[in-house]
Amino acid sequence: PLILMVFVENAFKHGPSSMTEDIQINISINVKNNILYFNCQNNYKELGNTGSLSKGIGLKNVKDRLELIYPEKHVLDIVKKDNLYTVFLKVELADD
């Protein structure tokens, strides 16, 4: 759960910080056949007041944790396009 929190926090930190209206944040989490699917998308303005916000260390830490905990059992795609920031994470969970 803490891995997912970074993406949720970033959506709320960077999206609303750069905008005052029309803020959109969409988050979905599904588990099917022991595979977790997580999507998080938020809109943002390129020129906003986010210059003072920290950049990158949370994402780097998440990528490192995913490699340590789920080596070769995860896919992480992060796309910035058309003022949308989209995170897709797929994780093969352990069979119990």
All heavy atoms as an XYZ file, in Angstrom:
769
protein
N       0.809     -1.223      0.000
C       0.000      0.000      0.000
C       0.842      1.272      0.000
O       0.454      2.267     -0.591
C      -0.826     -0.102      1.272
C      -0.645     -1.484      1.790
C       0.543     -2.080      1.124
N       1.996      1.243      0.638
C       2.818      2.455      0.690
C       3.401      2.809     -0.670
O       3.644      3.983     -0.957
C       3.930      2.291      1.731
C       3.440      2.166      3.176
C       4.611      1.966      4.126
C       2.616      3.365      3.587
N       3.600      1.818     -1.509
C       4.074      2.088     -2.864
C       3.023      2.893     -3.621
O       3.333      3.869     -4.295
C       4.414      0.771     -3.602
C       5.696      0.175     -3.015
C       4.571      1.009     -5.097
C       6.057     -1.192     -3.543
N       1.767      2.516     -3.485
C       0.692      3.220     -4.182
C       0.486      4.628     -3.638
O       0.096      5.537     -4.377
C      -0.604      2.424     -4.080
C      -0.564      0.983     -4.590
C      -1.916      0.324     -4.419
C      -0.091      0.922     -6.022
N       0.740      4.823     -2.344
C       0.528      6.133     -1.722
C       1.339      7.234     -2.398
O       0.883      8.370     -2.488
C       0.879      6.086     -0.228
C      -0.234      5.545      0.629
S      -1.788      6.455      0.456
C      -1.323      8.068      0.987
N       2.524      6.928     -2.873
C       3.359      7.944     -3.526
C       2.641      8.508     -4.742
O       2.607      9.723     -4.949
C       4.733      7.359     -3.918
C       5.520      8.340     -4.788
C       5.525      7.003     -2.675
N       2.022      7.647     -5.532
C       1.329      8.101     -6.731
C       0.084      8.915     -6.381
O      -0.207      9.926     -7.018
C       0.957      6.909     -7.616
C       2.143      6.091     -8.031
C       2.217      4.753     -7.704
C       3.187      6.659     -8.751
C       3.324      3.991     -8.090
C       4.286      5.907     -9.142
C       4.350      4.569     -8.797
N      -0.642      8.481     -5.359
C      -1.838      9.211     -4.920
C      -1.440     10.583     -4.371
O      -2.041     11.600     -4.718
C      -2.624      8.385     -3.878
C      -3.782      9.191     -3.303
C      -3.124      7.091     -4.495
N      -0.423     10.612     -3.525
C       0.042     11.888     -2.973
C       0.500     12.830     -4.081
O       0.193     14.029     -4.051
C       1.195     11.653     -1.994
C       0.747     11.076     -0.678
C       1.909     10.780      0.247
O       3.089     10.913     -0.169
O       1.646     10.393      1.399
N       1.228     12.316     -5.049
C       1.696     13.163     -6.152
C       0.535     13.733     -6.959
O       0.583     14.882     -7.389
C       2.644     12.389     -7.065
C       4.040     12.274     -6.493
O       4.365     12.885     -5.484
N       4.860     11.457     -7.123
N      -0.501     12.934     -7.169
C      -1.663     13.416     -7.925
C      -2.302     14.605     -7.212
O      -2.667     15.594     -7.847
C      -2.682     12.297     -8.115
N      -2.405     14.522     -5.896
C      -3.006     15.614     -5.131
C      -2.042     16.781     -4.931
O      -2.462     17.926     -4.833
C      -3.521     15.104     -3.781
C      -4.823     14.381     -3.889
C      -4.866     13.013     -4.111
C      -6.016     15.076     -3.809
C      -6.070     12.342     -4.229
C      -7.237     14.418     -3.926
C      -7.263     13.046     -4.144
N      -0.759     16.493     -4.895
C       0.221     17.545     -4.674
C       0.463     18.362     -5.937
O       0.463     19.595     -5.898
C       1.543     16.924     -4.192
C       2.646     17.941     -3.934
C       3.826     17.317     -3.212
C       4.642     16.441     -4.110
N       5.904     16.013     -3.494
N       0.646     17.697     -7.071
C       1.033     18.398     -8.290
C      -0.152     18.883     -9.123
O      -0.048     19.900     -9.793
C       1.952     17.521     -9.144
C       3.274     17.281     -8.497
N       4.217     18.264     -8.372
C       3.792     16.174     -7.907
C       5.274     17.780     -7.750
N       5.039     16.513     -7.450
N      -1.256     18.172     -9.112
C      -2.422     18.606     -9.876
C      -3.033     19.877     -9.323
O      -2.966     20.941     -9.940
N      -3.603     19.829     -8.119
C      -4.232     21.019     -7.554
C      -3.264     22.174     -7.293
O      -3.677     23.321     -7.282
C      -4.819     20.509     -6.233
C      -5.048     19.055     -6.455
C      -3.912     18.625     -7.351
N      -1.990     21.890     -7.103
C      -1.027     22.962     -6.857
C      -0.821     23.837     -8.080
O      -0.422     24.989     -7.962
C       0.325     22.385     -6.436
O       0.195     21.748     -5.204
N      -1.078     23.301     -9.268
C      -0.850     24.072    -10.483
C      -2.142     24.642    -11.061
O      -2.107     25.335    -12.058
C      -0.170     23.195    -11.542
O      -1.045     22.177    -11.982
N      -3.283     24.356    -10.411
C      -4.574     24.760    -10.976
C      -5.503     25.247     -9.867
O      -5.346     24.881     -8.707
C      -5.219     23.570    -11.688
C      -4.350     22.959    -12.760
S      -5.042     21.431    -13.412
C      -6.461     22.045    -14.269
N      -6.498     26.038    -10.250
C      -7.502     26.485     -9.291
C      -8.900     26.001     -9.644
O      -9.812     26.100     -8.846
C      -7.519     28.019     -9.196
O      -7.770     28.557    -10.492
C      -6.204     28.554     -8.653
N      -9.085     25.488    -10.859
C     -10.389     24.970    -11.271
C     -10.198     23.844    -12.273
O      -9.106     23.634    -12.792
C     -11.253     26.072    -11.876
C     -10.610     26.776    -13.062
C     -11.438     27.965    -13.541
O     -12.122     28.597    -12.728
O     -11.386     28.234    -14.753
N     -11.265     23.105    -12.515
C     -11.250     21.964    -13.436
C     -10.190     20.924    -13.065
O      -9.557     20.324    -13.926
C     -11.053     22.415    -14.885
C     -12.202     23.281    -15.378
O     -13.347     23.007    -14.971
O     -11.948     24.221    -16.148
N      -9.988     20.720    -11.787
C      -9.023     19.730    -11.300
C      -9.637     18.337    -11.445
O     -10.768     18.113    -11.040
C      -8.658     20.003     -9.834
C      -7.979     21.373     -9.717
C      -7.777     18.889     -9.278
C      -7.855     21.866     -8.295
N      -8.877     17.435    -12.053
C      -9.351     16.072    -12.243
C      -8.321     15.096    -11.696
O      -7.142     15.174    -12.047
C      -9.574     15.787    -13.720
C     -10.623     16.639    -14.361
C     -10.729     16.374    -15.849
O     -10.267     15.364    -16.352
N     -11.342     17.310    -16.564
N      -8.780     14.187    -10.851
C      -7.941     13.109    -10.338
C      -8.766     11.835    -10.393
O      -9.851     11.770     -9.822
C      -7.476     13.375     -8.891
C      -6.644     14.663     -8.835
C      -6.700     12.182     -8.350
C      -6.297     15.105     -7.434
N      -8.266     10.837    -11.111
C      -8.953      9.551    -11.240
C      -8.014      8.448    -10.776
O      -6.884      8.353    -11.266
C      -9.367      9.301    -12.697
C     -10.334     10.348    -13.185
O     -11.395     10.533    -12.605
N      -9.967     11.046    -14.244
N      -8.511      7.620     -9.858
C      -7.703      6.536     -9.305
C      -8.526      5.255     -9.339
O      -9.699      5.256     -8.950
C      -7.291      6.839     -7.853
C      -6.465      8.133     -7.794
C      -6.524      5.668     -7.246
C      -6.263      8.672     -6.399
N      -7.917      4.174     -9.817
C      -8.592      2.877     -9.776
C      -7.592      1.799     -9.368
O      -6.429      1.838     -9.747
C      -9.235      2.531    -11.122
O      -8.251      2.294    -12.092
N      -8.102      0.860     -8.577
C      -7.301     -0.278     -8.122
C      -8.165     -1.522     -8.274
O      -9.288     -1.560     -7.794
C      -6.882     -0.134     -6.645
C      -6.091      1.155     -6.416
C      -6.070     -1.346     -6.205
C      -5.841      1.453     -4.956
N      -7.617     -2.517     -8.953
C      -8.309     -3.787     -9.129
C      -7.320     -4.923     -8.917
O      -6.149     -4.798     -9.256
C      -8.893     -3.914    -10.544
C      -9.973     -2.897    -10.805
O     -10.993     -2.902    -10.138
N      -9.750     -2.017    -11.764
N      -7.822     -6.017     -8.379
C      -7.022     -7.239     -8.263
C      -7.813     -8.355     -8.925
O      -8.972     -8.588     -8.592
C      -6.718     -7.595     -6.796
C      -5.954     -8.917     -6.724
C      -5.936     -6.489     -6.110
N      -7.166     -8.999     -9.876
C      -7.800    -10.110    -10.572
C      -6.743    -11.182    -10.811
O      -5.669    -10.892    -11.336
C      -8.383     -9.634    -11.908
C      -9.184    -10.675    -12.630
C      -9.864    -10.097    -13.850
C     -10.702    -11.148    -14.524
N     -11.382    -10.635    -15.703
N      -7.059    -12.407    -10.412
C      -6.130    -13.533    -10.575
C      -4.749    -13.226    -10.002
O      -3.726    -13.491    -10.624
C      -6.018    -13.931    -12.043
C      -7.333    -14.367    -12.629
O      -8.146    -14.980    -11.951
N      -7.574    -14.032    -13.881
N      -4.722    -12.656     -8.806
C      -3.474    -12.300     -8.104
C      -2.618    -11.285     -8.849
O      -1.402    -11.245     -8.663
C      -2.648    -13.535     -7.770
C      -3.153    -14.232     -6.528
O      -4.025    -13.731     -5.829
N      -2.618    -15.394     -6.244
N      -3.242    -10.476     -9.691
C      -2.531     -9.392    -10.352
C      -3.207     -8.082     -9.961
O      -4.418     -7.941    -10.111
C      -2.517     -9.551    -11.881
C      -1.791    -10.840    -12.258
C      -1.843     -8.346    -12.537
C      -1.811    -11.152    -13.738
N      -2.421     -7.167     -9.426
C      -2.919     -5.858     -9.034
C      -2.769     -4.904    -10.209
O      -1.695     -4.823    -10.813
C      -2.129     -5.327     -7.839
C      -2.542     -3.955     -7.347
C      -2.671     -3.958     -5.843
C      -1.556     -2.897     -7.786
N      -3.840     -4.192    -10.515
C      -3.833     -3.172    -11.560
C      -4.147     -1.841    -10.894
O      -5.187     -1.693    -10.250
C      -4.899     -3.465    -12.627
C      -4.714     -4.775    -13.328
C      -5.324     -5.925    -12.861
C      -3.923     -4.857    -14.478
C      -5.162     -7.138    -13.512
C      -3.761     -6.066    -15.130
C      -4.378     -7.200    -14.640
O      -4.211     -8.405    -15.288
N      -3.250     -0.893    -11.042
C      -3.421      0.427    -10.432
C      -3.277      1.483    -11.508
O      -2.315      1.466    -12.281
C      -2.349      0.635     -9.353
C      -2.320      2.024     -8.782
C      -3.214      2.407     -7.803
C      -1.384      2.944     -9.214
C      -3.189      3.687     -7.268
C      -1.336      4.218     -8.696
C      -2.249      4.591     -7.711
N      -4.243      2.387    -11.571
C      -4.185      3.524    -12.490
C      -4.426      4.790    -11.692
O      -5.334      4.834    -10.850
C      -5.268      3.432    -13.571
C      -4.927      2.403    -14.605
O      -4.062      2.625    -15.431
N      -5.607      1.273    -14.561
N      -3.639      5.795    -11.972
C      -3.810      7.091    -11.334
C      -3.543      8.151    -12.404
O      -2.494      8.126    -13.054
C      -2.846      7.247    -10.169
S      -3.067      8.769     -9.237
N      -4.500      9.048    -12.571
C      -4.351     10.082    -13.602
C      -4.808     11.413    -13.031
O      -5.818     11.488    -12.332
C      -5.186      9.726    -14.825
C      -5.020     10.713    -15.972
C      -5.833     10.290    -17.174
O      -7.058     10.337    -17.145
N      -5.150      9.865    -18.222
N      -4.021     12.445    -13.286
C      -4.423     13.787    -12.895
C      -4.030     14.773    -13.984
O      -3.081     14.553    -14.725
C      -3.800     14.197    -11.557
C      -2.295     14.315    -11.607
O      -1.609     13.303    -11.503
N      -1.781     15.521    -11.757
N      -4.812     15.843    -14.066
C      -4.448     16.897    -14.998
C      -3.580     17.919    -14.262
O      -3.515     17.934    -13.025
C      -5.691     17.535    -15.636
C      -6.609     18.183    -14.638
O      -6.574     17.907    -13.438
N      -7.480     19.050    -15.122
N      -2.876     18.741    -15.007
C      -1.998     19.758    -14.426
C      -1.756     20.831    -15.467
O      -2.017     20.634    -16.653
C      -0.667     19.142    -13.980
C       0.182     18.660    -15.128
C       1.178     19.470    -15.662
C      -0.023     17.416    -15.706
C       1.950     19.031    -16.745
C       0.721     16.977    -16.778
C       1.716     17.798    -17.286
O       2.457     17.361    -18.360
N      -1.269     21.950    -15.013
C      -0.832     23.004    -15.921
C       0.681     23.054    -15.858
O       1.272     23.042    -14.781
C      -1.415     24.360    -15.511
C      -2.858     24.520    -15.867
C      -3.320     25.935    -15.595
C      -4.787     26.085    -15.942
N      -5.303     27.404    -15.589
N       1.296     23.105    -17.026
C       2.761     23.127    -17.095
C       3.331     24.325    -16.347
O       4.294     24.218    -15.628
C       3.209     23.143    -18.555
C       4.640     22.739    -18.761
C       4.900     21.272    -18.427
O       4.144     20.409    -18.882
O       5.874     21.001    -17.700
N       2.706     25.480    -16.531
C       3.161     26.693    -15.848
C       2.279     26.917    -14.635
O       1.227     27.520    -14.720
C       3.082     27.904    -16.781
C       3.930     27.806    -18.039
C       3.664     28.994    -18.956
C       5.404     27.743    -17.688
N       2.704     26.399    -13.530
C       1.934     26.558    -12.310
C       2.847     26.988    -11.189
O       4.004     27.357    -11.404
N       2.341     26.934     -9.988
C       3.144     27.322     -8.831
C       3.773     26.106     -8.158
O       3.915     26.063     -6.951
C       2.277     28.100     -7.839
C       1.115     27.278     -7.331
O       0.847     26.201     -7.843
N       0.429     27.788     -6.330
N       4.168     25.122     -8.942
C       4.744     23.892     -8.390
C       6.269     23.917     -8.366
O       6.887     22.923     -8.031
C       4.284     22.659     -9.210
O       4.700     22.821    -10.562
C       2.779     22.485     -9.145
N       6.869     25.040     -8.689
C       8.324     25.119     -8.736
C       8.992     24.806     -7.418
O      10.109     24.301     -7.374
N       8.322     25.109     -6.301
C       8.926     24.876     -4.994
C       8.699     23.457     -4.478
O       9.246     23.072     -3.455
C       8.364     25.872     -3.978
O       6.974     25.669     -3.823
N       7.877     22.668     -5.170
C       7.613     21.301     -4.730
C       8.779     20.390     -5.081
O       9.426     20.550     -6.097
C       6.334     20.766     -5.390
C       5.050     21.496     -5.027
C       3.886     20.945     -5.848
C       4.746     21.394     -3.549
N       9.028     19.408     -4.203
C      10.111     18.463     -4.475
C       9.778     17.649     -5.712
O       8.633     17.374     -6.011
C      10.324     17.548     -3.270
O       9.171     16.787     -3.034
N      10.818     17.262     -6.422
C      10.599     16.538     -7.673
C      11.458     15.274     -7.694
O      12.654     15.330     -7.503
C      10.973     17.418     -8.866
C      10.026     18.574     -9.061
C      10.353     19.330    -10.327
C       9.302     20.300    -10.712
N       9.145     21.445     -9.900
N      10.803     14.125     -7.927
C      11.525     12.939     -8.327
C      11.966     11.961     -7.271
O      12.066     10.792     -7.561
N      12.254     12.367     -6.048
C      12.813     11.411     -5.100
C      11.798     10.333     -4.717
O      12.150      9.169     -4.567
C      13.393     12.100     -3.848
C      14.192     11.082     -3.047
C      12.318     12.716     -2.993
C      15.416     11.634     -2.443
N      10.521     10.701     -4.593
C       9.496      9.708     -4.279
C       9.364      8.677     -5.373
O       9.266      7.480     -5.107
N       9.376      9.125     -6.634
C       9.271      8.193     -7.761
C      10.488      7.292     -7.845
O      10.364      6.095     -8.124
C       9.082      8.952     -9.065
C       7.743      9.666     -9.221
C       7.704     10.424    -10.544
C       6.593      8.700     -9.127
N      11.661      7.843     -7.607
C      12.873      7.024     -7.643
C      12.817      5.954     -6.558
O      13.132      4.787     -6.808
C      14.122      7.884     -7.467
C      15.407      7.064     -7.545
C      16.605      7.842     -7.054
C      17.875      7.032     -7.078
N      17.802      5.659     -6.588
N      12.384      6.343     -5.363
C      12.278      5.377     -4.268
C      11.267      4.278     -4.583
O      11.493      3.112     -4.273
C      11.903      6.081     -2.968
C      13.050      6.892     -2.403
O      14.211      6.682     -2.745
N      12.727      7.849     -1.549
N      10.136      4.639     -5.190
C       9.128      3.648     -5.558
C       9.688      2.671     -6.581
O       9.505      1.458     -6.463
C       7.847      4.325     -6.106
C       6.964      3.332     -6.818
C       7.088      4.993     -4.981
N      10.377      3.189     -7.589
C      10.967      2.320     -8.611
C      11.967      1.357     -7.978
O      11.993      0.163     -8.313
C      11.627      3.151     -9.702
C      10.619      3.889    -10.561
C      11.306      4.797    -11.552
C      10.294      5.599    -12.353
N      10.939      6.530    -13.295
N      12.779      1.851     -7.047
C      13.747      1.001     -6.357
C      13.040     -0.072     -5.529
O      13.431     -1.243     -5.535
C      14.651      1.831     -5.452
C      15.624      2.718     -6.215
O      15.800      2.507     -7.444
O      16.199      3.638     -5.595
N      11.973      0.312     -4.805
C      11.228     -0.644     -3.986
C      10.569     -1.726     -4.836
O      10.559     -2.892     -4.475
C      10.169      0.066     -3.149
C      10.737      0.628     -1.874
C       9.628      1.109     -0.970
N       9.622      2.558     -1.052
C       8.590      3.327     -0.813
N       7.436      2.802     -0.480
N       8.685      4.621     -0.894
N       9.998     -1.306     -5.967
C       9.380     -2.290     -6.860
C      10.409     -3.302     -7.344
O      10.119     -4.508     -7.420
C       8.716     -1.591     -8.049
C       7.397     -0.890     -7.756
C       7.005      0.011     -8.921
C       6.302     -1.900     -7.458
N      11.601     -2.836     -7.676
C      12.659     -3.752     -8.128
C      13.080     -4.705     -7.018
O      13.376     -5.869     -7.286
C      13.876     -2.963     -8.636
C      13.694     -2.377    -10.005
C      13.448     -3.450    -11.075
O      14.059     -4.533    -11.034
O      12.611     -3.186    -11.963
N      13.116     -4.215     -5.780
C      13.522     -5.062     -4.656
C      12.442     -6.072     -4.261
O      12.732     -7.239     -4.001
C      13.862     -4.202     -3.435
C      15.158     -3.424     -3.498
C      15.255     -2.452     -2.326
C      16.350     -4.372     -3.487
N      11.190     -5.618     -4.222
C      10.110     -6.464     -3.723
C       9.481     -7.330     -4.812
O       9.101     -8.479     -4.557
C       9.026     -5.586     -3.050
C       9.641     -4.797     -1.891
C       7.859     -6.432     -2.551
C       8.730     -3.724     -1.325
N       9.364     -6.774     -6.026
C       8.702     -7.482     -7.131
C       9.587     -7.526     -8.382
O       9.186     -7.077     -9.440
C       7.374     -6.800     -7.483
C       6.414     -6.703     -6.328
C       6.235     -5.508     -5.653
C       5.685     -7.815     -5.927
C       5.347     -5.416     -4.591
C       4.797     -7.732     -4.867
C       4.637     -6.531     -4.201
O       3.769     -6.450     -3.158
N      10.792     -8.085     -8.265
C      11.676     -8.111     -9.442
C      11.049     -8.936    -10.573
O      10.568    -10.053    -10.329
C      12.960     -8.752     -8.923
C      12.548     -9.538     -7.724
C      11.370     -8.804     -7.136
N      11.026     -8.368    -11.751
C      10.470     -9.015    -12.944
C       9.002     -9.429    -12.783
O       8.514    -10.285    -13.501
C      11.326    -10.221    -13.337
C      12.758     -9.827    -13.683
C      13.607    -11.003    -14.097
O      13.056    -12.010    -14.577
O      14.830    -10.914    -13.931
N       8.314     -8.840    -11.804
C       6.902     -9.162    -11.585
C       6.049     -7.904    -11.567
O       4.962     -7.885    -10.985
C       6.721     -9.927    -10.274
C       7.355    -11.296    -10.325
C       7.026    -12.097     -9.102
C       7.704    -13.433     -9.207
N       6.821    -14.537     -9.093
N       6.544     -6.856    -12.198
C       5.779     -5.622    -12.238
C       6.051     -4.861    -13.534
O       7.079     -5.058    -14.179
C       6.111     -4.723    -11.040
C       7.457     -4.077    -11.131
N       8.615     -4.735    -10.794
C       7.824     -2.859    -11.560
C       9.645     -3.922    -10.991
N       9.189     -2.776    -11.460
N       5.089     -4.021    -13.879
C       5.225     -3.105    -15.012
C       4.790     -1.742    -14.503
O       3.714     -1.616    -13.924
C       4.332     -3.520    -16.199
C       4.362     -2.478    -17.301
C       4.740     -4.881    -16.728
N       5.629     -0.743    -14.699
C       5.300      0.625    -14.299
C       5.466      1.526    -15.507
O       6.554      1.617    -16.070
C       6.211      1.097    -13.166
C       6.047      2.555    -12.735
C       4.635      2.811    -12.195
C       7.095      2.926    -11.700
N       4.375      2.165    -15.903
C       4.403      3.128    -17.004
C       3.932      4.466    -16.466
O       2.852      4.553    -15.857
C       3.485      2.698    -18.149
C       4.019      1.500    -18.916
O       5.245      1.443    -19.114
O       3.213      0.648    -19.305
N       4.724      5.492    -16.703
C       4.375      6.855    -16.321
C       4.445      7.709    -17.576
O       5.478      7.752    -18.237
C       5.329      7.400    -15.235
C       5.263      6.505    -13.994
C       4.978      8.846    -14.904
C       6.259      6.860    -12.918
N       3.330      8.362    -17.889
C       3.243      9.146    -19.123
C       2.745     10.546    -18.805
O       1.738     10.715    -18.104
C       2.274      8.479    -20.136
C       2.135      9.319    -21.388
C       2.741      7.074    -20.467
N       3.468     11.540    -19.310
C       3.022     12.938    -19.251
C       2.709     13.363    -20.677
O       3.595     13.395    -21.514
C       4.125     13.826    -18.690
C       4.331     13.719    -17.211
C       5.487     14.567    -16.729
C       5.158     16.035    -16.784
N       6.213     16.867    -16.146
N       1.431     13.650    -20.944
C       1.040     14.024    -22.299
C      -0.235     14.852    -22.237
O      -1.169     14.493    -21.504
C       0.817     12.768    -23.144
C       0.477     13.034    -24.587
C       0.305     11.743    -25.359
C      -0.056     12.050    -26.787
N      -0.356     10.877    -27.560
N      -0.275     15.918    -23.013
C      -1.472     16.753    -23.128
C      -1.999     17.191    -21.763
O      -3.198     17.133    -21.488
C      -2.576     16.024    -23.900
C      -2.164     15.666    -25.324
O      -1.365     16.417    -25.912
O      -2.628     14.629    -25.824
N      -1.103     17.634    -20.904
C      -1.445     18.101    -19.554
C      -2.137     17.041    -18.698
O      -2.905     17.359    -17.793
C      -2.264     19.381    -19.600
C      -1.431     20.568    -20.033
O      -0.204     20.501    -20.072
N      -2.077     21.643    -20.383
N      -1.866     15.775    -19.002
C      -2.322     14.664    -18.173
C      -1.107     13.871    -17.707
O      -0.194     13.592    -18.485
C      -3.247     13.728    -18.947
C      -4.659     14.199    -19.204
C      -5.410     13.181    -20.061
C      -5.407     14.433    -17.907
N      -1.099     13.538    -16.443
C      -0.049     12.709    -15.861
C      -0.708     11.380    -15.509
O      -1.639     11.332    -14.703
C       0.515     13.388    -14.610
C       1.753     12.737    -14.067
C       3.002     13.089    -14.549
C       1.687     11.776    -13.068
C       4.155     12.505    -14.050
C       2.819     11.183    -12.565
C       4.049     11.550    -13.063
O       5.195     10.965    -12.574
N      -0.249     10.298    -16.135
C      -0.884      8.997    -15.974
C       0.122      7.969    -15.471
O       1.215      7.839    -16.017
C      -1.469      8.514    -17.324
O      -2.354      9.516    -17.827
C      -2.218      7.207    -17.156
N      -0.271      7.254    -14.435
C       0.539      6.169    -13.882
C      -0.251      4.874    -14.042
O      -1.422      4.803    -13.662
C       0.836      6.395    -12.389
C       1.555      5.193    -11.798
C       1.650      7.661    -12.183
N       0.387      3.871    -14.616
C      -0.175      2.533    -14.689
C       0.817      1.584    -14.037
O       1.995      1.569    -14.388
C      -0.437      2.097    -16.132
C      -0.790      0.639    -16.243
C      -2.040      0.190    -15.878
C       0.147     -0.288    -16.675
C      -2.364     -1.153    -15.944
C      -0.158     -1.637    -16.750
C      -1.426     -2.072    -16.392
N       0.344      0.817    -13.081
C       1.184     -0.165    -12.404
C       0.466     -1.501    -12.400
O      -0.715     -1.600    -12.027
C       1.469      0.271    -10.958
C       2.257     -0.720    -10.100
C       3.657     -0.953    -10.658
C       2.318     -0.219     -8.671
N       1.196     -2.526    -12.816
C       0.692     -3.904    -12.790
C       1.687     -4.708    -11.979
O       2.896     -4.693    -12.244
C       0.597     -4.450    -14.216
C       0.197     -5.896    -14.305
C       0.193     -6.351    -15.764
C       0.078     -7.844    -15.871
N       0.189     -8.302    -17.273
N       1.193     -5.413    -10.953
C       2.058     -6.192    -10.064
C       1.513     -7.592     -9.913
O       0.334     -7.790     -9.572
C       2.164     -5.536     -8.663
C       3.046     -6.367     -7.762
C       2.690     -4.115     -8.759
N       2.357     -8.589    -10.163
C       1.995     -9.986     -9.908
C       2.205    -10.238     -8.420
O       3.330    -10.208     -7.936
C       2.881    -10.917    -10.725
C       2.705    -10.795    -12.222
C       3.660    -11.692    -12.984
O       3.986    -12.794    -12.498
O       4.084    -11.264    -14.069
N       1.120    -10.490     -7.720
C       1.189    -10.725     -6.289
C       1.536    -12.171     -6.010
O       1.293    -13.060     -6.826
C      -0.157    -10.359     -5.643
C      -0.634     -8.933     -5.893
C      -2.041     -8.749     -5.353
C       0.329     -7.928     -5.317
N       2.088    -12.420     -4.835
C       2.487    -13.781     -4.471
C       1.268    -14.649     -4.249
O       0.244    -14.206     -3.738
C       3.337    -13.742     -3.199
N       1.376    -15.910     -4.649
C       0.321    -16.887     -4.389
C       0.429    -17.314     -2.930
O       1.512    -17.572     -2.421
C       0.473    -18.122     -5.279
C       0.177    -17.819     -6.734
O      -0.670    -16.939     -6.981
O       0.776    -18.460     -7.614
N      -0.709    -17.395     -2.259
C      -0.693    -17.828     -0.855
C      -1.205    -19.229     -0.720
O      -2.002    -19.722     -1.397
C      -1.543    -16.891      0.008
C      -0.866    -15.537      0.160
O       0.358    -15.470      0.089
O      -1.608    -14.553      0.364
